[in-house]
Amino acid sequence: MKICVIGTGYVGLVGAAVFAEFGHNVIGVDNNAKKIELIKKGKMPIYEPGLEELVAKNVKNGKLEFTTDFDRAVKKSEVIFVCVGTPSNQSGAADLSYVWSVAKSIAKSMNSYKVVVIKSTVPVGTNEEVERIILANVAKGIKFDMVSCPEFLREGYSIYDSFNADRVVIGGKTQKAIDIIKKIYAKLDCPFIECDLRSAEMIKYAANAFLATKISFINEIAQICERAGSDVVKVAEGMGYDKRIGKAFLKAGLGYGGSCFPKDVEALYRTSTDQAYDFRLLRGVMDVNEAQRTNFISKVKRVLGGSVGGKTIGCLGLAFKENTDDVRKSVSIDVVRLLRGEGAKVKVFDPIAMESSKKELGEVGIQYCREPQEVFEGVEALCILTEWEEFKAYDYAKWGKLMTKKIVFDGRNLLDPKSMEKLGFKYYGVGRGSNGWSLASTGAIFDQKHHQ
Ligand code: UGA
């Protein structure tokens, strides 16, 4: 099958490489000439395990090419995947300006029957609007079909997720177009969900919103655990064995971040209000997520005697999650900002996301450490902000001696509390009330009652 993929962000670039690996002939298109030049040189604009090798392999065997020549790419292809960004606008709704302009350009370049597939996460009704735009701009007599085929891959695991998909959702109006997309994914051994355009669009938002709800739910449980003296890690384990609940996405922590959940939850909430419906549960999900980071800062301040002003704090992890250099809407970055805002001097380290973080945080009040052990030197507390696996393997026994005070605030419940305590650390996880401390013991519950 001849395919063109418009947009070389996470979804587009990974999608192009994966389609080529499936055996199709793929052209990746982007209007950013610098990005295309970089990719052509074999350098990836994003950090994604396995991507560079997959791109190189398929470019070499002639299955994959990259270009800025939009018109040629569309003309040569039978199927056009739209994978452009849909960021939030100021009101929280999805900004669809890239989608609209790409739709117009596709229409102008179309010279024969094409299937136009929207992969970008777009609100319900967008595919129909794209269809109207193409109809209004395409040359007479040229036919096309729209398909909504949302993407479910996770950053950091996108190659694995692409070859091990849980399902492929294909929304369309004609069976002919749906069957063409099924052929493209024929190598995958998973259910194919066929539906209408509007349901496919909704599936993507509903799935992300549900996962975000799981995270906020467990974070609320964590808050209660801290007060009641229970351990949220054990609680989640005990809940997760129930197949109806499932183990995934029950990790309490600092809340969800990244380029998808915050944007998509907000956009779905906007869709509900646009339909004159108040999705109350989602409002709660967003509120809880915001509160999680301020709760963390309050805990740090409380334990350090009421303030972090003038104190040096070490932070491990800046990316919005492990295995990526992406810091968009990263809660870790927010926590560093909040600590700095409270007057702390902050030392930071991330295995991959140092450069992208510098652009977000700047240099003032932040010391960027080249090696992880530098973060430990002379700090009054260490905060773990991102769930990088390698943080578990650090030499806390040795590096802890470099700290002024051996206090760890583990915002991702990455470390084992008992082992840390054995090493002489005071350990504070999220929702780990049964591990030697609880909010009650810090006086916080008394404070709260006092303020009521
Ligand atoms: C998410 C979805 O998982 C993908 O299925 C979807 O395709 C993607 O959004 C998208 O819409 O493009 P991603 O944003 O890459 O993927 O990251 P996740 O692994 O889902 O993590 C999102 C955030 O939730 C991270 O900040 C992570 O730290 C947090 N999280 C995740 C938790 O706090 N607890 C958990 O148990 C799981």
Boltz pocket constraint, residues with backbone or C-beta under 6 A from the ligand:
constraints:
  - pocket:
      binder: B
      contacts: [[A, 121], [A, 151], [A, 152], [A, 153], [A, 154], [A, 155], [A, 156], [A, 208], [A, 211], [A, 215], [A, 248], [A, 249], [A, 250], [A, 251], [A, 252], [A, 253], [A, 254], [A, 255], [A, 256], [A, 257], [A, 258], [A, 259], [A, 260], [A, 261], [A, 264], [A, 320], [A, 321]]
      max_distance: 6.0
